Amino acid sequence: MNQFVKLWVIVGLAFLALPLLVIVPLSFTSGHYMVYTPEMLALEPDAYSARWYSEVLHDRDWMLALRNSLIIGLSAAALSTVLGTLAALGLSRSGTPGRNVWTALILLPQIVPIVVTAGGIYSAFSDLNLIGTYAGVIIAHTVLAAPVAVITIRASLERFDWNLLAASSTLGAGPLLTFWKVTLPLIRPAIVAGAIFAFATSLDEVVVIQFIGSYDQKTVPIQMLIGLREHLSPAILAVASMLVCFALSILVLSELMRRRSEIYARKTTKT
Amino acid sequence: MTARPFQTARTWRPTRASVIGLGLIAPLALLVLAFLVLPLFRFAYLSVDNRAIAQVLSLTAQAMRDHPVEGVPDDAVFAAFQQDLARDPEGVAKLAARLNFFEGGLNSLLRKTSAQMATIPPNRAGFMAFDKRWGEEKTWRAIGLATHPVIPEYYLNALDLRTDEPSRLLSIEPKPEGQRIYLRLWARTIMVALFVVSVCTLVGYPIAHFLSRSKGMVFTLAMGLVMLPFWTPLLARIASWKVLLESNGVINSLLVASGLVSEAGRPQLLNNLFATVLVMSYVLLPYAILPTYAVMKRVQPSLFSAALTLGATPVRAFFTVYLPQTLPGVLAGGILIFVLSFGFYLTPELVGGPSGSLIGNMIAYNFSRSLNWGLAGALSTMLLIVIAAAALLLRAVSLKPSAR
């Protein structure tokens, strides 16, 4: 029985790992096909190369897409972090009425199916002439990414010691100075994490941008989508592998954040 | 008792704290309201609203009321219809597009008729001589529908139903066999969602248990394996599955190389329902593992050992002790996966092919290909209702353990 459960767990974990493990080696193929050739399995050096990576890095379309992803992702992350920090503070303050309703409203973009959201945003943007503009895509991505920032920042505010604000104001600081000198430094790690998660959300988003963006706003996932629809080439695997590395770095980062906040929690409970 | 009227008379007065709190929330809340909530309401409204079109047909509607005839109407209605077409050329274009959603082919018929209006005598025989479709019952069924300011047509369409007379509930009937599309898709979407929930639960439960019992490097590694796909962009995951499942892909090559299948007998693994279910299960598996893991972490292992000490078999101890304790996590994960899989669009679009497409794909199709926003709105609204119901269920389930 126990053996069977262990086997089941191993199969499950392999199912999770397999696709990602397969694409990374295949992205280093020197050939045109996305299968393991006998040469690759024999680990012959000639069967492997970084040619598809260099192809991507020298391709105008991919570089345009990367540039757009950075412009849109960074702008949307900045906007959703600012709005998300404010909202998280408002949602955490005990004096705010109707907090459950506001939380539900702000988290709505996470629950509504993306294709429905895309239709809704398209119909709103067509009245405002925002279709096919950077501003439109950035606003749409802010709506989608802000919940992620709010969740992250709000979680850190749950352990926040609100007496510190009272102490600060007793010492004569106004609300803005208190925010700048007390609140912000304490929740800075969560804000940074929220910004990174918001950026990752924008980088992953393809459905809304497909509805409301034009060729000019083509991002990395849109360029991947074109490849997945038309013809799959190892270049897509190279991009996918780079995205896996990006995900891995986010994972390491969020683990570091978690450890840091645990240490912080232990420190505060000791004193 | 006496304090009661006093209490109800007291109105809510904004305090400083509440104003600051709401002010902080306002910018983001307004953004979500303006670009998500209001458009969704407008969608729901568009899916029943027909006032602009009914306006174009106002004379026809009047004539139809004065001369009620079953099927093809008489000369008076034709004359009024011609006047309506001549009155508002821009409206005719809209009318033509809308009628086409009710009955295929009417767009071109109406445009053709309105372009050569001057040559057509304003009566039934004249119209029928111009094009025999003007003498067909289904043409006039569509026009009759378009005279109503509020139409349930799109919702009926979304359920493969039809009616000739929207004001009479009993006139609703199923569409003819050959025109049914959506009921099958709704059924498929529900079945896929339930199937994906079961797969994720069955695969996820032991993994969650393993995670809750392991420590150190093993835990970090296993948790990493769960979280890495979670953070990898969806398209990268879909790309890897396409590489695995293609007819010349990794899995098929392995099958052929190992001699399990012949070169000609490669199974079709991509662009079907199997691929949709497989890749959706892969994408949603972490959502089953994480809530279950969170609950298992709080369960005391000593209770299970106590059951064993008291003579229960491991199977019995599992079903009477461990499973009931961990059930809230399983239910929360299951409902979450049901909600998420109900709205899936991109995965079925890229790996499912026609036989593996779901209701989300039909929304996208009606929205961006056939530009039928009314039908897209009706499908979206129905989808949101199902999801809202499931979300309320999720809330009820997740509130339970804390109430105990």
Interface residues (C-beta under 8 A of the other chain):
Chain A: M1 V5 W8 V9 V11 G12 L13 F15 L16 A17 L18 P19 L20 V22 I23 L26 Y33 M34 V35 Y36 L83 G84 L86 A87 L89 G90 L91 R93 S94 G95 T96 P97 W102 L105 I106 L108 P109 I111 V112 P113 I114 V115 V116 T117 A118 G119 G120 I121 Y122 S123 A124 F125 I139 A140 T142 V143 A146 V150 P175 A200 L203 D204 V206 V207 F211 P221 M224 L225 G227 L228 R229 L232 I236 L237 V239 A240 S241 L243 V244 F246 A247 L248 I250 L251 E255
Chain B: W12 T15 R16 A17 S18 I20 G21 L22 G23 L24 I25 A26 P27 L28 A29 L31 V32 L33 A34 F35 L36 V37 L38 P39 L40 R42 F43 L46 V203 G204 P206 I207 H209 F210 T220 A222 G224 L225 V226 M227 L228 P229 W231 T232 P233 L234 L235 A236 R237 I238 A239 S240 W241 K242 V243 L244 E246 N248 G249 V250 S253 Y282 L285 P286 P314 V315 V339 F342 G343 F344 Y345 L346 L350 G360 N361 I363 A364 F367 S368 W373 A376 G377 S380 L383 L384 I387 A391
